[in-house]
Amino acid sequence: MASSNDIKNGSVLNLDGNLWNVIEFQHVKPGKGGAFVRTKLKNVLSGKVVDKTFNAGAKVEFETVDRRDMQYLYNDGTDYIFMDPGNFEQLTISAAVVGDAKDFMLENSSALIGLHNGAAIFLELPASVVLELTYTEPGLQGDRSTGGTKPATLETGREIQVPLFLESGTKVKVDTRSGEYISRVND
């Protein structure tokens, strides 16, 4: 057991049998009363975010999570297969752990995998990825300067909103956290 004073961003805490990732923390020393630690925690399995306050010096249980950069190989129909590029060890991860990240993963792309006791508990993608538009309605002449959007399908099958002037075959940068279009990528 460690103290709440040891909490840092990226730490993983075991609270009531659930694993929580520390997103933000702040040590607070008010003029009156005892110090405390204000945190924003994300449940590793469900993704739920909560605010929690600990008294200074309170006992908390830290968990060891091994974070590895791995390469996505393929989907076998139900699970996703990743490989550690250092030792070529393969890891099978369930669709529940991968979640919506599947909409932004191409074969041979990299991801950060969190392992606890040998089991994958979370997957983090880079903040943005470059994907190709496989289908979108053609833009109309004169739509080049308006701020309108239209639906477009990415090469992974995910549908996003893009500006009217983009055409099929265009590469775009997409935010993996929100699924929103960021910019066009010129080759």
C-alpha positions in Angstrom: 0.0 0.0 0.0 1.2 3.5 -0.9 0.1 6.9 0.1 -2.2 9.2 -1.9 0.7 11.7 -2.0 2.4 9.3 -4.5 -0.4 9.6 -7.1 0.8 10.7 -10.6 -0.7 10.9 -14.1 -0.8 7.5 -15.7 -0.8 5.6 -12.3 -3.3 2.7 -12.1 -5.1 2.4 -8.8 -7.1 -0.6 -7.5 -10.2 0.8 -5.8 -12.9 -1.7 -4.6 -11.6 -4.3 -7.0 -11.7 -2.1 -10.1 -8.7 -0.7 -11.9 -8.7 3.1 -12.4 -6.2 5.1 -14.5 -5.3 8.5 -13.2 -6.0 11.1 -15.9 -5.4 14.2 -13.8 -4.4 14.9 -10.2 -3.9 18.0 -8.1 -2.4 18.3 -4.6 -4.5 20.9 -2.7 -3.4 22.6 0.5 -6.2 24.9 1.6 -5.4 27.6 4.2 -7.8 26.0 6.6 -8.1 22.2 7.1 -6.0 19.3 5.9 -4.4 18.8 2.5 -6.0 16.5 0.0 -5.5 15.1 -3.5 -8.2 15.8 -6.2 -8.1 13.3 -9.0 -9.9 12.5 -12.3 -10.0 8.7 -12.8 -10.9 6.6 -15.8 -12.1 3.1 -15.3 -9.8 0.9 -17.3 -12.4 -1.6 -18.4 -15.6 0.5 -18.9 -14.0 3.9 -19.8 -16.2 5.7 -17.2 -14.6 8.9 -15.9 -15.1 10.0 -12.3 -13.8 12.6 -9.9 -12.4 11.4 -6.6 -10.8 13.1 -3.7 -8.4 11.5 -1.3 -7.2 12.8 2.0 -3.4 13.6 2.1 -1.6 10.5 3.2 -4.5 8.1 2.7 -3.6 4.6 1.8 -4.2 3.6 -1.8 -3.3 0.4 -3.7 -1.3 0.9 -6.9 -1.4 -1.8 -9.6 1.4 -2.6 -12.0 0.4 -2.2 -15.6 2.9 -3.1 -18.3 2.5 -0.7 -21.3 3.8 -2.1 -24.6 3.9 -0.7 -28.1 2.5 -3.4 -30.3 1.7 -3.8 -34.0 -1.8 -4.8 -35.1 -1.7 -7.8 -37.4 -5.2 -8.9 -38.2 -8.8 -9.7 -37.0 -9.5 -13.4 -36.9 -13.3 -12.8 -36.9 -13.9 -12.4 -33.2 -10.6 -11.3 -31.7 -7.7 -9.0 -32.7 -4.1 -10.3 -33.0 -1.2 -8.0 -32.1 2.5 -8.6 -32.2 5.3 -7.2 -30.0 7.9 -6.0 -32.6 10.8 -6.6 -30.1 10.3 -10.3 -29.6 7.6 -11.2 -32.2 5.3 -12.5 -29.4 1.7 -12.5 -30.5 -1.2 -11.4 -28.2 -4.9 -12.0 -28.8 -7.2 -9.2 -27.6 -10.9 -9.5 -27.4 -13.3 -7.1 -29.3 -14.6 -5.8 -26.0 -11.1 -4.4 -25.0 -10.5 -3.0 -28.5 -13.9 -1.3 -28.6 -14.3 1.6 -31.1 -10.5 1.7 -31.8 -11.2 -1.0 -34.5 -12.6 1.8 -36.6 -9.2 3.5 -36.8 -6.8 0.5 -37.0 -5.2 -0.8 -40.2 -3.0 -3.8 -40.5 0.5 -3.1 -39.4 -0.5 0.0 -37.5 0.8 0.5 -33.9 -1.0 0.8 -30.6 -0.2 1.0 -26.9 -1.5 -2.0 -25.1 -1.9 -2.1 -21.3 -1.3 -5.5 -19.7 -2.2 -6.5 -16.2 -1.3 -10.0 -15.0 -0.7 -11.0 -18.6 -4.2 -9.9 -19.8 -4.8 -6.9 -22.0 -7.0 -4.4 -20.2 -6.8 -1.4 -22.5 -5.7 -0.2 -25.9 -4.6 3.3 -26.8 -4.2 4.6 -30.4 -2.2 7.6 -31.5 -4.2 10.9 -31.2 -4.7 10.9 -35.0 -4.4 8.5 -37.9 -4.3 8.9 -41.7 -6.9 6.9 -43.6 -8.3 6.9 -47.1 -11.9 7.8 -48.1 -13.3 4.8 -49.9 -16.7 6.4 -50.7 -18.3 9.8 -50.6 -20.8 11.6 -52.8 -19.1 13.8 -55.4 -18.8 17.5 -54.4 -20.7 20.1 -56.3 -19.2 23.0 -58.2 -19.2 26.0 -55.9 -19.1 24.0 -52.7 -15.4 24.7 -52.3 -15.7 27.6 -49.9 -18.7 26.7 -47.8 -18.5 25.1 -44.4 -20.9 22.3 -45.1 -20.1 18.6 -44.6 -21.2 15.3 -46.1 -20.9 11.7 -45.0 -17.9 9.7 -46.1 -16.8 6.1 -45.5 -13.2 5.4 -44.4 -11.2 2.4 -45.5 -11.9 0.8 -42.1 -15.7 1.0 -42.7 -16.3 3.9 -40.3 -18.5 6.8 -41.5 -17.4 10.3 -40.7 -18.4 13.8 -41.8 -16.0 15.6 -44.2 -16.0 18.9 -46.0 -18.0 19.0 -49.3 -14.9 19.3 -51.5 -13.3 16.0 -50.6 -13.6 13.1 -53.0 -13.2 9.3 -52.8 -9.6 8.2 -52.7 -8.4 11.2 -50.7 -6.3 10.6 -47.6 -7.5 12.4 -44.5 -6.3 12.8 -40.9 -8.9 11.6 -38.3 -9.0 12.2 -34.6 -9.1 8.7 -32.9 -10.7 10.0 -29.7 -13.7 11.8 -31.2 -13.8 10.2 -34.7 -13.8 13.7 -36.3 -12.1 14.8 -39.6 -9.0 17.0 -38.9 -7.5 17.7 -42.3 -6.7 16.5 -45.8 -3.3 14.8 -46.2 -1.4 15.6 -49.4 0.9 12.7 -50.5 
